[in-house]
Amino acid sequence: MRFSEIIGNDALKASLVRMVRGNRLGHAILFTEENGGGAFAFALALAQYVNCREPGEEDACGVCSSCHKYRKLIHPDLHFVFPVSSGNALSESEKKAPISDYFLPAFKELALSNPYFTEQQLYEAIGIENKSGLINVHEARRIYEKLSLRAAEGLWKTMIVFLPEKMNLEAANKLLKLLEEPPQGTLFLLVSHNPERLLPTIRSRCQPIGLQPLTRAERRLVEGERPDDAEFREITRSILQAGLDKRIIDLFPQWEMLAELGREKQRDWCLYTENYLRKTLLVARGLDRLADLSQQEEASVRDFAAKIRPTFYERAFTALEETLSAIGSNVNPKLTFCDLCNRMLLAM
């Protein structure tokens, strides 16, 4: 991955190159982004640039042996860590202590096809879509083992940690020791969606770099409409229509469908619905340009904007935020989404 291949955050590309060329790059970078915002692509591009044999003034050369290996994600000094869980494809011994290495082929296939992948897309790719991933202490020990070796080919051993906030406390403390006394020639590149969940001592030892959210046009270039959006939109539309019609029976299949989704998809649906309602409210107030409607959602958003009462929105947003909290606390999903749908109907 070269900087020139990344969509969005153009100023950051030039800034990272200046940091490398000016010897101002720290041993640990903490990229923060919205889910699927491109920070993983930036981590890859930076790792490729620092190990490029003939780096240019703006980008890696793309043709040297190191760049060829980075493009295929097979460079021996490039390592990945990401949240995992026990999967059906693992052996019984591997299930007891799952680590990223067991899922690397699927992870690399995902990263090569879509370096803007989301957390849920990661879980689906490695076969744990109905579970929540974790970075455990066994993973932290594996990091120690990998980084204790000298660089095989490059100037830097690069360790890309996707979602470090998913580390348990024991793993986080071990990573902290590595960040305090990093092995020579080691570059940590952390990609986080919720940096506030990291230990403050870990954050303090990283150079923070925040990515600007992709614009709607950039998002369309990256992914078009996400595969789940059509399904999410239909569920949201059905719930809103049932509320307008005051037909509680029409809500049953919707909350049952939501209860069957994995936790990450349930969370994604809540966030999608919050955004959908935000757009509906903006259209209702005549702020169509700010709503930035996609072609697929325009007709339904305008229809609901004309019918939903203004008092509905605050109550709906509150209900959705409390649902997100319930998902994170492992509350029974059937009770959670039955309650949400009923509250949405009563708010109409």
C-alpha positions, 0 to 999 in steps of 0.5 A: 500500500502506497500513500498515493493509493489511499483515499482521503486525508491528503495532508496527513500523507505529506505530514507522515512523509516529512516526519520520516524524512526529518527523523521525527517519527516516534517508535509508536504511532496511535492512529485514531479513526471512525470505523473503516476510516482508512487508518489501517491503510495509512499504517500499511503505507507508513510501514512500507515507506520506512522499509522502502529501499529507494523511498521518494520524496512523497511515497515509497518507490513501489518497485523494490523487493521490499515494496513488492513484499509489502504489496502482498503482505508477505514481508518478514518484518511486517507483523499483525495483531487483531482481536480474535476469538475461538472459531470453528476452524481452530483445533481444540488446543488452539481454541483454548488460547486463540491468537492472530497467527491462526487467522492470518490467511483470512486477515491478509485476504481481507486486507488486500481486498479492502484495507478500509475494512470495519471491525465487523468485516474483520470478524466475518472474514475470520469466522467469528461474526457472532462473537466479540474479539479480544487480544489476550495475554497469549497474543502479547507473549507472541508479540514479545517473541516476534520482536525479540528477533532482529529485522530479517530484511528491513530497517524496521520491524513493524507491528500493526495492532488493529483495535488495541483497545480490545486488549485485556488488562494483562495483555495491555500491561505487557504491551506497555512494557514493550512500549516503555523499552522497545526492541531496537528498530521496532515500529508500533502502529496502533489503529484505534476506534476508541483510544479512550479505552486504552491505558493512559500510560499506553496512550502517553507513549504513542504519537497520536494521529487522528484521521479526519472522517471520509467525506461522503464522496470519498466513502463512495469511492472506498466502498459504495453502499456497504453490504449491510446498509440495504438490510439495515435500512429495511429494518429501520424503515419497517420499524418507523412505518410500524410506529406511524401505523401504530401496529405493534404486531409489525414490530415482532419480526423486526426485533426478532431479526435484530436479536439474531444478529451478532453483537457487532452487527447490532451495534452497527445497526443502531449507529446506522439508524441514528444516522438515518434519523439524523438525516430525516430530522435535517430534511424535516427542518429544510436542511437537505444539503447537510443531510447528504442523502444517498440515492438509495435512502432519499425517497424513504427519508423524505417520506418519513421527514414529512410524517414524523413528529418533531418530538419523536427524535429526542426520545428515539436517540435516547432509546438507541443510545441506551440500546447501545449500552445494553449491547455492550453490557451483554443484556439479553438481545431479545429483551433489548430490541423488544424494548427498543421497538416498543419505545420507538412506537410509543415515541411516534 
